[in-house]
Amino acid sequence: MGKTGTGKTSFVNAVTGKGLTVGHGLEACEYFLSTAFPFMCLKDTLSNGTVGTQDIQTAITNINGREVQLIDTPGFDDTHRSDTDILSTIANWVQQTNNERKHLSGIVYFHRIVDTRMEGSNMKNLRMFRELCGQKNFKNVILCTTMWDKVGEEEGRRREEELKSKETFWGSLVSRGAQVMRHRGPDFTTSARKIAESFIQKDTIVLQLQEELDQNGSLSNTSAGRFLTREIEDIKKKQQEEMEALRAEKEANDRRREIERRREIERVREQKEREVAALRRAAEEAERLRREAEHRFHQQAQHIQHQIEHRPEPCIIL
C-alpha cells in the first residue's frame, strides 16, 4: 500500500519478475489483465469484471519453496478514481479474500524518500492506511522507503529518522512494532525478496477493516469509512467557506464598485457644475466688458458732442 508512484508495482515485479503494469508520468496508470504465468490479476467485481484504472492486482510467486501472493493496491490519490471508489474496491477485495479464508501475513507501506515533506496526499494515504490496518496489526507492517538513488545518503538518513521519530508520521506505527526497511539498488530483486521473506514466518492478521465490516456490515460505519466521510465533510466545509469568502468578496467588490460609481457620478456632477459656473462667470465678465465698452463709447460720444457744441465761432478778417 502507499501513495501512487511510490514504487509498489515495481516492488512486486522485482520480487516475482515482470508481470504487472507500472505507471509512469503524472497520471495514475491504467492496469490491464496479464495472463502471463505465474501472474494473475484479481478482477474487481465492482468494476463489472474488468480491470480498470488502478484496480487491485495480485501476483503469485514462490519464495523459499512457499507459494506467495503479493497484492498491489491503488493509492488514495488516483487521478481517475475517487477515494470512495478506491476504498470500496479494497473493502470488496478484503471481503472476498476473507470468504475464501485467505488472510494477510503482512503489509508493506511505501514512501518515497525523495519527498521533502509529508504533503497532504502523503498524510491522507498514511491515515487511511492506519484506519484500514488497525493498531494491533502494526507488528506485521513494514514501512518501506524507495528511490534512494535520487537523494544523498545523509539527506535520506535524516528524512528517514524524521519519519520514524514523529508521532504524526511513522512514530506511532514504529512504537507498536512496525519495521522500517529500505528498498534500494543496485540489486532491486534481492532487496525486494528480502523484504517479502520477512513475512513468511509471521502469523496472519485480520485487518481492522474486515473486522468492522463483519460487525457493522456497512463500509460507512468502519473507521476508514468514517475517516473518508470526515475528510469529505472537511472538503465540503472548506469549499463552503471558500464560496462564502468569494461571495463576501464579490459583495464587497460590488459595494466598492457602487461607491466608486457614485463617486464618479459626483465627480462628473461637480465637474459640470464647475464648468457651468466658469461659463457663467465668463458670460458675466463678457457682459461687464460690453457694458464698460458701451459706457466708454457714450462718454466719448458726449465728449465729442460737447466739443462740437462749444467750439468757438469762426473769425473772418477782411
C-alpha positions as CSV (number, residue, x, y, z in Angstrom):
1,M,0.0,0.0,0.0
2,G,1.0,3.6,-0.3
3,K,0.7,6.8,-2.4
4,T,0.6,6.5,-6.2
5,G,4.1,6.5,-7.7
6,T,5.9,5.2,-4.6
7,G,7.1,2.0,-6.4
8,K,4.5,-0.6,-5.2
9,T,4.2,-2.3,-8.6
10,S,7.9,-2.1,-9.3
11,F,8.5,-3.8,-6.0
12,V,6.0,-6.7,-6.8
13,N,7.8,-7.1,-10.2
14,A,11.2,-7.2,-8.5
15,V,10.0,-10.0,-6.3
16,T,8.2,-12.0,-8.9
17,G,9.6,-10.9,-12.3
18,K,7.8,-8.7,-14.8
19,G,4.1,-9.1,-14.8
20,L,2.2,-6.0,-13.5
21,T,1.9,-2.8,-15.4
22,V,4.0,0.0,-13.9
23,G,2.7,3.6,-14.1
24,H,4.9,6.5,-15.3
25,G,4.3,10.2,-15.6
26,L,1.9,12.4,-13.7
27,E,-1.3,10.4,-14.0
28,A,-2.0,7.1,-12.4
29,C,-1.6,4.3,-14.9
30,E,-4.3,2.0,-16.3
31,Y,-3.9,-1.6,-15.5
32,F,-4.9,-4.4,-17.9
33,L,-5.2,-8.1,-17.3
34,S,-2.0,-10.0,-17.6
35,T,-2.2,-13.7,-18.5
36,A,1.5,-14.5,-18.4
37,F,2.0,-17.3,-15.8
38,P,2.7,-17.1,-12.9
39,F,0.9,-13.8,-12.6
40,M,-2.7,-13.1,-12.3
41,C,-4.9,-10.0,-11.8
42,L,-7.8,-10.2,-9.4
43,K,-10.8,-8.7,-11.2
44,D,-12.8,-6.3,-9.0
45,T,-16.5,-7.2,-9.1
46,L,-17.4,-3.6,-8.6
47,S,-15.9,-2.9,-12.0
48,N,-18.2,-5.4,-13.7
49,G,-15.5,-7.9,-14.2
50,T,-13.0,-5.6,-15.9
51,V,-9.7,-4.4,-14.6
52,G,-9.7,-0.6,-14.9
53,T,-7.5,2.2,-13.7
54,Q,-5.6,1.4,-10.6
55,D,-7.6,-1.8,-9.7
56,I,-6.1,-4.3,-7.2
57,Q,-3.7,-6.7,-8.8
58,T,-2.4,-10.0,-7.4
59,A,0.9,-11.6,-8.4
60,I,1.8,-15.2,-7.4
61,T,5.3,-16.5,-7.0
62,N,7.4,-18.8,-4.9
63,I,9.6,-17.7,-2.0
64,N,11.7,-20.2,-0.2
65,G,9.6,-23.0,-1.6
66,R,6.3,-21.5,-0.5
67,E,3.6,-20.0,-2.7
68,V,3.2,-16.3,-2.0
69,Q,0.6,-13.8,-3.3
70,L,1.6,-10.2,-3.5
71,I,-1.4,-7.8,-3.7
72,D,-0.8,-4.4,-5.3
73,T,-3.4,-1.8,-4.2
74,P,-4.2,1.7,-5.6
75,G,-3.3,4.8,-3.6
76,F,-5.8,7.2,-2.3
77,D,-4.7,9.9,-4.7
78,D,-5.6,8.4,-8.0
79,T,-6.2,10.8,-10.9
80,H,-9.0,8.7,-12.4
81,R,-11.0,7.4,-9.4
82,S,-12.4,8.8,-6.2
83,D,-11.2,7.9,-2.8
84,T,-14.6,6.4,-2.1
85,D,-14.4,4.2,-5.1
86,I,-10.9,3.0,-4.1
87,L,-11.9,2.3,-0.6
88,S,-14.9,0.3,-1.9
89,T,-12.6,-1.7,-4.1
90,I,-10.3,-2.5,-1.3
91,A,-13.2,-3.4,1.0
92,N,-14.7,-5.6,-1.7
93,W,-11.3,-7.4,-2.1
94,V,-10.9,-7.8,1.7
95,Q,-14.3,-9.4,2.0
96,Q,-13.7,-11.7,-1.0
97,T,-10.4,-13.0,0.4
98,N,-12.0,-13.4,3.8
99,N,-14.7,-15.5,2.3
100,E,-12.0,-17.6,0.7
101,R,-10.3,-17.9,4.1
102,K,-7.2,-16.2,2.9
103,H,-5.5,-13.9,5.4
104,L,-2.6,-11.5,5.2
105,S,0.8,-12.2,6.5
106,G,1.7,-8.5,6.4
107,I,1.6,-5.2,4.7
108,V,4.4,-3.2,3.1
109,Y,3.6,0.6,3.1
110,F,5.7,2.5,0.6
111,H,7.1,6.0,0.8
112,R,9.4,7.9,-1.5
113,I,12.5,9.1,0.4
114,V,12.9,11.9,-2.1
115,D,9.7,13.6,-0.8
116,T,11.0,16.6,1.0
117,R,7.9,16.9,3.2
118,M,4.8,15.0,4.2
119,E,2.3,16.8,2.0
120,G,-1.5,16.4,2.1
121,S,-1.7,13.3,-0.2
122,N,1.1,11.5,1.8
123,M,-0.7,12.2,5.1
124,K,-4.1,11.1,3.7
125,N,-2.7,7.8,2.5
126,L,-0.9,7.2,5.8
127,R,-4.0,8.0,7.9
128,M,-6.2,5.8,5.6
129,F,-3.6,3.0,6.0
130,R,-3.8,3.2,9.8
131,E,-7.6,3.0,9.7
132,L,-7.6,0.1,7.3
133,C,-4.9,-1.8,9.2
134,G,-5.6,-1.3,12.8
135,Q,-3.0,-0.7,15.6
136,K,-2.9,-4.3,16.7
137,N,-1.6,-5.3,13.3
138,F,1.3,-2.8,13.1
139,K,3.8,-5.6,14.1
140,N,3.1,-7.1,10.7
141,V,3.8,-3.8,8.9
142,I,7.0,-2.8,7.1
143,L,7.4,0.8,6.3
144,C,9.4,0.8,3.1
145,T,11.3,3.7,1.7
146,T,12.1,3.8,-2.0
147,M,14.1,5.9,-4.6
148,W,17.3,6.1,-2.5
149,D,19.3,6.6,-5.7
150,K,17.7,10.1,-6.1
151,V,18.8,11.5,-2.8
152,G,22.1,11.9,-0.9
153,E,22.8,9.3,1.8
154,E,22.9,11.8,4.6
155,E,19.8,13.6,3.5
156,G,18.0,10.4,3.1
157,R,19.0,9.2,6.5
158,R,17.9,12.5,8.0
159,R,14.4,12.2,6.4
160,E,14.1,8.6,7.5
161,E,14.9,9.5,11.1
162,E,12.3,12.3,10.9
163,L,9.7,9.8,9.7
164,K,10.4,7.4,12.4
165,S,10.6,9.9,15.3
166,K,7.5,12.0,14.6
167,E,4.3,10.6,16.1
168,T,2.1,12.1,13.4
169,F,4.3,10.4,10.7
170,W,5.6,6.9,11.5
171,G,6.3,7.2,15.2
172,S,3.0,5.6,16.3
173,L,3.5,2.7,14.0
174,V,7.1,2.0,14.9
175,S,6.4,2.2,18.6
176,R,3.8,-0.6,18.1
177,G,6.1,-2.9,16.3
178,A,6.3,-1.7,12.6
179,Q,9.6,-2.1,11.0
180,V,11.4,0.4,8.7
181,M,13.3,-1.0,5.7
182,R,14.9,0.4,2.6
183,H,14.2,-0.9,-0.9
184,R,17.2,0.1,-2.9
185,G,19.7,-1.0,-5.5
186,P,21.9,-2.0,-7.0
187,D,20.1,-5.4,-6.9
188,F,16.4,-4.5,-6.5
189,T,15.3,-8.1,-6.8
190,T,17.4,-9.1,-3.8
191,S,16.2,-6.1,-1.9
192,A,12.6,-6.8,-2.6
193,R,12.7,-10.5,-1.9
194,K,14.5,-9.8,1.5
195,I,11.6,-7.6,2.5
196,A,9.0,-10.1,1.3
197,E,10.7,-13.0,3.0
198,S,10.4,-11.3,6.4
199,F,6.7,-12.0,6.4
200,I,6.8,-15.7,5.7
201,Q,7.1,-16.9,9.3
202,K,4.7,-14.3,10.7
203,D,1.3,-15.1,12.0
204,T,-1.5,-14.0,9.7
205,I,-3.6,-10.9,10.6
206,V,-7.2,-9.8,10.1
207,L,-7.4,-6.2,9.0
208,Q,-9.4,-3.8,11.2
209,L,-11.4,-3.0,8.1
210,Q,-12.5,-6.6,7.8
211,E,-13.5,-6.9,11.5
212,E,-15.5,-3.7,11.3
213,L,-17.2,-4.9,8.1
214,D,-18.1,-8.2,9.8
215,Q,-19.5,-6.3,12.8
216,N,-21.3,-3.4,11.1
217,G,-21.8,-4.7,7.6
218,S,-21.5,-1.1,6.2
219,L,-18.4,0.5,4.9
220,S,-19.6,3.9,6.1
221,N,-19.5,2.6,9.7
222,T,-15.9,1.5,9.5
223,S,-13.0,3.6,10.8
224,A,-11.8,4.1,7.2
225,G,-15.2,5.0,6.0
226,R,-15.7,7.5,8.8
227,F,-12.3,9.0,8.1
228,L,-13.2,9.4,4.5
229,T,-16.6,10.8,5.4
230,R,-14.9,13.3,7.7
231,E,-12.4,14.3,5.0
232,I,-15.3,14.7,2.5
233,E,-17.2,16.8,5.0
234,D,-14.0,18.8,5.7
235,I,-13.6,19.4,2.0
236,K,-17.2,20.4,1.6
237,K,-16.8,22.7,4.6
238,K,-13.7,24.2,3.2
239,Q,-15.4,24.6,-0.2
240,Q,-18.4,26.2,1.5
241,E,-16.1,28.6,3.4
242,E,-14.3,29.4,0.2
243,M,-17.6,30.0,-1.5
244,E,-18.7,32.3,1.4
245,A,-15.4,34.1,1.2
246,L,-15.8,34.5,-2.6
247,R,-19.4,35.7,-2.1
248,A,-18.3,38.2,0.6
249,E,-15.5,39.4,-1.7
250,K,-17.9,39.8,-4.6
251,E,-20.4,41.7,-2.4
252,A,-17.5,43.9,-1.1
253,N,-16.3,44.4,-4.7
254,D,-19.9,45.2,-5.7
255,R,-20.2,47.7,-2.9
256,R,-16.8,49.1,-3.7
257,R,-17.7,49.5,-7.4
258,E,-21.0,51.1,-6.4
259,I,-19.2,53.5,-4.1
260,E,-16.7,54.2,-6.9
261,R,-19.6,54.6,-9.4
262,R,-21.3,57.1,-7.1
263,R,-18.1,58.9,-6.5
264,E,-17.5,59.1,-10.3
265,I,-21.0,60.4,-10.8
266,E,-20.4,63.0,-8.1
267,R,-17.1,64.0,-9.6
268,V,-18.8,64.4,-13.0
269,R,-21.6,66.4,-11.5
270,E,-19.1,68.6,-9.6
271,Q,-17.0,69.0,-12.8
272,K,-20.2,70.0,-14.8
273,E,-21.1,72.5,-12.0
274,R,-17.6,73.9,-12.2
275,E,-17.8,74.2,-15.9
276,V,-21.3,75.8,-15.8
277,A,-20.0,78.3,-13.1
278,A,-17.0,79.0,-15.3
279,L,-19.2,79.6,-18.3
280,R,-21.5,81.8,-16.1
281,R,-18.5,83.8,-14.9
282,A,-17.2,84.1,-18.4
283,A,-20.7,85.4,-19.6
284,E,-20.9,87.8,-16.7
285,E,-17.4,89.1,-17.5
286,A,-18.2,89.5,-21.1
287,E,-21.4,91.4,-20.2
288,R,-19.4,93.6,-17.8
289,L,-16.8,94.3,-20.5
290,R,-19.6,95.0,-23.0
291,R,-21.2,97.5,-20.6
292,E,-17.9,99.1,-19.9
293,A,-17.2,99.4,-23.6
294,E,-20.6,100.9,-24.2
295,H,-20.2,103.3,-21.3
296,R,-16.8,104.5,-22.7
297,F,-18.4,104.8,-26.1
298,H,-21.2,107.0,-24.7
299,Q,-18.6,109.1,-22.8
300,Q,-16.5,109.6,-25.9
301,A,-19.6,110.5,-27.9
302,Q,-20.7,113.0,-25.3
303,H,-17.2,114.5,-25.2
304,I,-17.2,114.9,-28.9
305,Q,-20.7,116.4,-28.8
306,H,-19.6,118.8,-26.1
307,Q,-16.5,119.9,-28.1
308,I,-18.7,120.5,-31.2
309,E,-21.3,122.5,-29.2
310,H,-18.7,124.7,-27.5
311,R,-16.4,125.1,-30.5
312,P,-15.7,129.0,-30.9
313,E,-17.3,130.7,-33.8
314,P,-15.0,131.1,-36.7
315,C,-13.5,134.6,-37.1
316,I,-13.0,136.0,-40.6
317,I,-10.7,139.0,-41.1
318,L,-11.4,141.1,-44.1
